[in-house]
Amino acid sequence: MDVSKAPPTVPDRIRDRHPLSDHDGASGALLERAVLDDGTRLVLKTFDPVRDLTMRIPRRTVPLEVELWRSGVLDRLPPRLGHTVVGAWQERGNWLLAMRDVTDTVLSYESQVTRETCASILRAADAMHQAFQGGAPAGTWSAADRIGVFSPRVMSGLADSGEPLAEWVMAGWSMFDSIAPPDVRDLVALMHERPQVLTDPLTEMGGHTLLHGDYWMPNIALEPYRIVAIDWALATAGPPAIEFVSFLVGCASQVDASPDLLLADIDDMWGERHPQQYLTLGLLGGVVEMGWNLAYHATEHPEPQSRDAFEWWVEAARQSAATGLLRL
């Protein structure tokens, strides 16, 4: 092809861009809205390796989202699950990711969805898990690193350096230690130091696949015929239970159904593909990942539902231990 006649790239076509402040991201990435020469709206995400936690914790020089797009992994997603990435480039030493603007259809921490809509969200992730079963791409987070991303072992150093999110997380773990029963507190502390105690048996039971890794409402858009997932910075090679347990601990309160009903929906969706105890074992991962946040809400916002959620997950952790499948 004649290079002089090559179509202009995404950055060459941008005619306007300005900061986008109304978003729910917490990693530290800068978001902007851009308009192309034909009126198309994009969202630009700038990865600053000094500020972005998803680059600081694993010491990445190229953002994982960029790697997944450039390698074609995102274009191999099944029809049920889409992505928004349309370009990536470097600018003043930082990486930029250009994405379709789905702000009109993306959910938020305030969104409430029906059980039926939640089932569609879960089925989209399940379709990806089946498509990549045994073939998660290289460079993704390990299951052990993913469930330990908010552990005191990881967060303490960041909190000492003044990172606001890490300070909040560490305060939450202090609350957790104060209100959690000793058996669960000690079990979670062990998982923080040795997450393989949980992730190894989960992987042996359920295999490993590509997980979105941050499959929460603010990263999910509802398009007419599919679910679209944004923010793949925590994409993980791990067992499917980790994905769904993380979704439950972060988003169950936003679904018009109880956690027990959602567990039943996941089991029904899996059918005979996973053993009966698989999801029960995985529930411990929710407390290992987000026990700090559960304790924060139960302590600082002590409405009955916050305390009930904390107690539900405490009991779930005990049920996981009772399976006898942890590698203690």
C-alpha positions in Angstrom: 0.0 0.0 0.0 1.2 3.5 -0.8 2.0 4.9 2.6 1.2 8.5 1.4 -2.4 7.3 0.9 -2.7 5.4 4.1 -5.8 6.4 6.2 -5.1 8.7 9.1 -4.6 7.2 12.5 -6.9 7.8 15.5 -4.7 10.5 17.0 -4.5 12.3 13.6 -8.3 12.5 13.5 -8.9 14.0 16.9 -10.4 17.4 16.7 -11.4 18.0 20.4 -10.5 16.4 23.7 -11.2 17.4 27.3 -11.0 15.7 30.7 -13.8 13.3 31.7 -14.4 13.6 35.5 -17.7 11.8 36.0 -16.4 8.2 36.1 -16.0 5.6 38.8 -12.4 4.5 38.2 -10.0 4.3 41.1 -6.7 3.1 39.6 -5.4 6.6 38.9 -5.7 6.6 35.1 -6.7 9.9 33.4 -9.8 9.8 31.3 -10.7 12.2 28.5 -13.5 12.5 26.0 -12.4 13.0 22.4 -14.3 13.8 19.2 -13.0 12.7 15.8 -13.2 14.5 12.5 -16.4 12.7 11.6 -18.1 13.4 15.0 -17.4 10.0 16.5 -17.0 10.2 20.3 -14.2 8.3 22.0 -12.9 8.0 25.5 -9.1 8.3 25.9 -7.4 6.6 28.8 -3.9 7.7 29.7 -1.7 5.3 31.7 0.8 7.2 33.9 3.2 4.5 35.3 3.8 6.7 38.3 0.1 7.1 39.2 -1.7 4.0 37.8 -1.8 1.2 40.3 -2.4 -1.4 37.6 1.1 -0.6 36.3 2.8 0.1 39.6 2.0 -3.1 41.4 3.2 -5.5 38.7 5.8 -3.0 37.4 4.5 -2.9 33.8 6.0 -0.8 31.1 3.2 -1.4 28.7 -0.4 -1.5 30.1 -2.0 -4.9 30.0 -5.1 -3.5 28.1 -2.8 -2.3 25.3 -1.1 -5.7 25.1 -4.4 -7.5 24.9 -5.6 -5.2 22.1 -2.4 -5.2 20.1 -2.1 -9.0 20.3 -5.6 -9.5 19.0 -6.9 -11.2 22.2 -9.8 -8.7 22.6 -10.9 -9.4 19.1 -11.2 -13.1 19.9 -13.9 -12.5 22.5 -17.1 -14.5 21.9 -20.2 -12.7 20.4 -21.9 -12.4 23.8 -19.1 -10.2 25.1 -17.6 -7.1 23.4 -14.9 -4.6 24.1 -14.5 -0.9 23.2 -10.8 -0.5 22.2 -10.1 1.1 18.8 -6.5 2.3 19.1 -3.4 2.7 21.3 -0.3 4.9 21.0 2.3 6.7 23.1 2.2 10.3 23.9 4.8 12.2 26.0 6.1 9.0 27.5 2.7 7.6 28.5 0.4 5.1 26.8 -3.0 6.2 25.6 -5.9 3.8 24.9 -8.8 5.0 22.6 -12.2 3.4 23.3 -15.7 3.7 21.9 -17.7 6.0 24.1 -20.2 3.8 25.9 -21.0 6.2 28.7 -24.7 6.2 27.8 -25.0 2.4 28.4 -22.3 1.7 31.0 -23.5 0.8 34.5 -22.3 2.4 37.8 -22.0 1.8 41.5 -25.6 3.2 41.8 -27.1 1.0 39.1 -29.7 -1.6 40.0 -30.3 -4.5 37.6 -32.9 -7.3 37.5 -32.0 -10.9 38.1 -32.6 -11.5 34.4 -30.1 -8.8 33.4 -27.6 -10.1 35.9 -27.9 -13.5 34.3 -27.1 -12.0 30.9 -24.0 -10.3 32.4 -22.9 -13.6 34.0 -23.5 -15.6 30.8 -21.4 -13.2 28.8 -18.4 -13.8 31.1 -19.1 -17.5 31.0 -18.9 -17.5 27.2 -15.5 -15.9 27.4 -14.3 -18.4 30.0 -15.4 -21.3 27.8 -13.8 -19.7 24.7 -10.4 -19.3 26.4 -10.5 -22.5 28.6 -6.9 -23.7 29.0 -5.6 -20.9 26.8 -5.4 -17.7 28.7 -2.9 -15.3 27.1 0.6 -14.7 28.5 1.2 -11.5 30.5 -2.1 -11.6 32.4 -2.3 -11.5 36.2 -1.9 -14.8 38.0 -4.9 -16.0 40.1 -2.9 -15.7 43.3 -1.8 -12.1 42.5 -5.3 -11.1 41.5 -7.0 -12.2 44.7 -4.2 -10.7 46.7 -4.2 -7.3 44.9 -5.8 -5.6 47.9 -4.0 -7.6 50.6 -2.0 -5.7 53.3 1.1 -7.3 51.9 0.6 -5.4 48.6 -1.2 -2.3 49.9 1.0 -1.4 53.0 3.9 -0.1 51.0 1.6 2.0 48.8 -0.1 3.4 51.8 3.2 4.4 53.3 3.9 6.4 50.2 0.6 8.3 50.5 -1.5 6.5 47.9 -5.1 7.4 48.9 -6.7 4.1 47.7 -4.1 2.1 49.6 -4.6 4.1 52.7 -8.4 3.5 52.5 -7.8 -0.2 52.0 -5.4 -0.5 54.9 -7.9 1.3 57.2 -10.6 -1.2 56.0 -8.4 -4.2 56.9 -7.9 -2.7 60.4 -11.7 -2.5 60.7 -12.0 -6.1 59.4 -9.5 -7.3 62.1 -11.6 -5.6 64.7 -15.0 -7.0 63.8 -14.3 -10.3 62.1 -14.5 -13.5 64.1 -11.0 -14.8 65.0 -11.3 -17.9 62.9 -12.2 -16.0 59.7 -9.8 -13.2 60.5 -6.9 -15.8 60.8 -8.1 -17.7 57.7 -8.1 -14.5 55.6 -4.7 -13.5 56.9 -3.3 -16.8 55.8 -4.8 -16.4 52.3 -3.1 -13.0 52.1 0.3 -14.5 52.7 -0.3 -17.8 50.8 -3.1 -17.3 48.2 -2.1 -20.5 46.4 -3.8 -22.3 49.3 -7.1 -21.3 47.6 -6.1 -20.7 44.0 -4.4 -24.1 43.4 -7.4 -26.3 44.3 -9.7 -24.0 42.4 -7.6 -24.3 39.3 -7.4 -28.1 39.6 -11.2 -28.3 39.9 -12.2 -25.7 37.4 -9.2 -25.2 35.1 -7.9 -21.9 34.1 -9.0 -19.4 31.5 -9.1 -15.7 30.6 -10.9 -13.7 33.3 -11.8 -10.0 32.9 -10.5 -9.6 36.4 -12.5 -6.5 37.3 -16.0 -7.6 36.2 -18.0 -5.1 38.2 -20.9 -2.8 37.2 -18.9 0.3 36.4 -17.0 -1.8 33.8 -20.0 -3.2 32.2 -22.2 -1.7 29.4 -25.5 -3.0 28.3 -25.8 -2.9 24.5 -28.9 -4.2 22.7 -27.5 -7.7 21.8 -24.5 -8.1 23.9 -22.6 -7.2 27.1 -19.6 -4.9 26.7 -16.7 -5.0 29.2 -14.3 -2.1 29.6 -11.1 -1.7 31.7 -9.1 -4.9 31.2 -6.2 -3.8 33.3 -6.7 -6.7 35.8 -7.2 -9.4 33.2 -6.3 -12.7 34.8 -5.4 -16.3 33.9 -7.3 -18.2 36.5 -10.3 -20.4 37.4 -13.8 -19.0 36.5 -15.0 -19.1 40.2 -12.7 -16.1 40.9 -14.5 -14.0 38.4 -18.0 -14.7 39.6 -17.1 -14.5 43.3 -15.5 -11.1 42.7 -18.6 -10.0 40.9 -20.8 -11.2 43.8 -18.8 -9.5 46.6 -18.7 -6.2 44.6 -22.1 -6.2 42.9 -24.6 -8.5 44.6 -26.2 -5.6 46.4 -27.0 -4.0 43.0 -29.1 -7.0 41.8 -32.8 -7.4 42.7 -32.0 -10.9 44.0 -30.3 -12.4 47.1 -26.7 -13.6 46.9 -28.1 -17.2 47.4 -30.3 -16.9 44.4 -27.4 -15.6 42.3 -25.2 -18.5 43.5 -28.0 -20.8 42.3 -28.1 -19.0 38.9 -24.3 -19.5 38.5 -24.6 -23.2 39.4 -27.5 -23.6 36.9 -25.5 -21.9 34.2 -22.5 -24.2 34.8 -24.5 -27.3 34.9 -22.2 -30.3 35.0 -19.1 -28.4 33.9 -17.9 -27.8 37.5 -18.1 -29.8 40.7 -20.8 -28.9 43.2 -18.3 -27.7 45.9 -16.3 -25.6 43.4 -18.3 -22.3 43.9 -18.5 -22.9 47.6 -14.7 -23.2 47.8 -14.3 -20.0 45.7 -16.4 -17.9 48.0 -13.5 -17.4 50.4 -11.9 -15.4 47.6 -14.5 -12.7 48.0 -13.5 -12.0 51.6 -9.8 -12.3 50.7 -10.2 -9.6 48.0 -12.8 -7.3 49.6 -13.1 -8.1 53.3 -11.7 -4.6 53.9 -14.6 -3.0 52.0 -17.2 -5.2 53.6 -15.9 -4.2 57.0 -15.8 -0.5 56.1 -19.5 -0.5 55.1 -20.5 -2.6 58.1 -18.6 -0.1 60.4 -19.0 3.3 58.8 -22.5 2.7 57.3 -24.1 0.3 59.7 -27.4 -0.1 58.0 -28.9 -3.6 58.4 -28.0 -4.6 54.8 -24.3 -3.7 55.3 -24.0 -5.7 58.4 -26.0 -8.6 56.9 -23.7 -8.6 53.9 -20.6 -8.7 56.2 -22.1 -11.6 58.1 -23.1 -13.4 54.9 -19.6 -13.3 53.6 -18.1 -14.4 57.0 -20.3 -17.5 56.9 -19.4 -18.0 53.2 -15.7 -18.1 54.2 -16.4 -20.7 56.9 -18.3 -22.8 54.3 -15.3 -22.6 52.0 -13.0 -23.9 54.8 -15.5 -26.6 55.7 -15.1 -28.2 52.2 -11.7 -29.5 53.4 -10.3 -28.6 50.0 -8.0 -25.7 51.0 -4.3 -26.6 50.9 -3.6 -25.6 54.5 
